[in-house]
Amino acid sequence: MSNLCVFPDDETTAFLKPIINVLQKAGFDVYDGNTNGEEYSRLVFDAIPQYDNIVFLGHGCSDALSGTNQSPLIDSRNVDLLRGKNYFYWPAIQKSLFRLMA
């Protein structure tokens, strides 16, 4: 099985870096960086078909997985990329939710 982690690396996701370290030690390939650019998006889109398990750490809402600055990465236009994949999504917004709940 092949494992991929997609991680938009910015100041709002910095607290997730320990998880990245654990995933790398477990054999995940990590695609991190500024996800605003077309080049990064193309890299991720081209990579997804090669992986069985995909973890998204970053941003999102009910209808999209987002990258840096909330730019859509996976949405209704390309969600078919995830068909047949095992995927997990952990939005960085949860850190804010935890603060609100405390």
C-alpha positions as CSV (number, residue, x, y, z in Angstrom):
1,M,0.0,0.0,0.0
2,S,1.2,3.5,-0.8
3,N,0.6,6.5,1.5
4,L,0.4,10.2,0.7
5,C,0.0,13.2,3.0
6,V,-1.0,16.5,1.5
7,F,0.0,19.4,3.7
8,P,-0.4,23.1,2.9
9,D,2.5,24.6,4.9
10,D,1.7,28.0,6.3
11,E,1.5,29.7,9.7
12,T,-2.0,28.3,10.4
13,T,-0.9,24.7,10.0
14,A,2.4,24.8,11.8
15,F,0.9,23.0,14.8
16,L,0.3,20.0,12.6
17,K,4.0,19.5,11.9
18,P,4.5,16.8,14.6
19,I,1.8,14.7,12.8
20,I,3.8,15.1,9.6
21,N,6.9,13.8,11.3
22,V,5.0,10.7,12.5
23,L,3.5,10.1,9.1
24,Q,6.9,10.3,7.4
25,K,8.3,7.8,9.9
26,A,5.4,5.5,9.1
27,G,6.3,5.6,5.4
28,F,4.1,8.4,4.0
29,D,5.2,10.6,1.2
30,V,4.5,14.2,2.2
31,Y,3.6,16.9,-0.4
32,D,4.0,20.1,1.5
33,G,4.4,23.7,0.5
34,N,2.3,26.7,-0.7
35,T,-0.7,25.2,-2.4
36,N,-1.8,28.4,-4.1
37,G,0.3,27.8,-7.2
38,E,-0.9,25.9,-10.2
39,E,2.4,23.9,-10.2
40,Y,1.7,22.5,-6.7
41,S,-1.9,21.6,-7.5
42,R,-0.8,19.8,-10.7
43,L,1.8,17.9,-8.7
44,V,-0.8,16.7,-6.2
45,F,-3.4,15.9,-8.9
46,D,-0.8,13.8,-10.8
47,A,0.3,12.0,-7.6
48,I,-3.1,11.0,-6.1
49,P,-3.8,8.2,-8.6
50,Q,-0.6,6.5,-7.5
51,Y,-1.6,6.2,-3.8
52,D,-4.0,4.0,-2.0
53,N,-4.2,6.0,1.3
54,I,-4.3,9.8,1.4
55,V,-4.2,12.1,4.4
56,F,-5.1,15.8,4.0
57,L,-3.9,18.0,6.8
58,G,-4.8,21.6,6.2
59,H,-7.9,23.7,5.5
60,G,-11.4,23.1,4.2
61,C,-15.1,23.4,4.5
62,S,-18.1,21.3,3.8
63,D,-17.6,21.3,0.0
64,A,-13.8,21.6,-0.5
65,L,-10.4,20.6,0.7
66,S,-8.4,23.8,0.7
67,G,-4.8,24.7,0.7
68,T,-2.9,27.8,1.6
69,N,-5.1,30.9,2.1
70,Q,-8.2,28.7,1.7
71,S,-7.6,28.2,-2.1
72,P,-9.6,25.1,-3.2
73,L,-7.5,22.1,-3.9
74,I,-10.1,19.3,-4.1
75,D,-13.7,20.3,-4.8
76,S,-16.6,19.3,-7.0
77,R,-14.5,19.8,-10.1
78,N,-12.0,17.1,-9.2
79,V,-13.3,15.1,-6.3
80,D,-13.3,12.0,-8.6
81,L,-9.6,11.8,-8.0
82,L,-10.5,10.4,-4.6
83,R,-12.8,7.6,-5.9
84,G,-11.6,4.3,-4.6
85,K,-9.1,5.8,-2.2
86,N,-8.9,5.6,1.5
87,Y,-8.7,9.2,2.7
88,F,-8.7,11.1,5.9
89,Y,-9.0,14.8,6.4
90,W,-8.0,16.9,9.4
91,P,-8.7,20.6,8.9
92,A,-6.4,23.1,10.7
93,I,-9.6,25.0,11.7
94,Q,-10.0,22.5,14.5
95,K,-7.3,24.2,16.5
96,S,-9.5,27.3,16.5
97,L,-12.5,25.2,17.4
98,F,-10.7,23.8,20.4
99,R,-9.8,27.4,21.5
100,L,-13.5,28.3,21.3
101,M,-14.6,25.3,23.2
102,A,-12.2,25.8,26.1
